[in-house]
Amino acid sequence: MDRKFCCSTLQEVTTELPSPSFFETDDGVLMVTVGTVETEDGLGYFDQAVMFCPFCGTELQTDEIIAGKVKQNG
């Protein structure tokens, strides 16, 4: 992940802890897995873009920034 972090806690959970909950897409959008469901095809994931840091409250990305990243790489 090439992102600058707003706080040490977000940096720790995205880079140091063995947790797939926070991740960055190929487009550079920071996401968090908020739920899973077992389907006929296997485990399904419900992911949500992280707009604000859940640890310190800093705004990390907006709908416009996300749309630009996806459009740029799509």
PyMOL commands that set and color helices and strands:
alter all, ss='L'
color gray80, all
select helices_A, chain A and resi 8-16+63-73
alter helices_A, ss='H'
color red, helices_A
select strands_A, chain A and resi 22-24+30-39+42-49
alter strands_A, ss='S'
color yellow, strands_A
deselect
rebuild
show_as cartoon
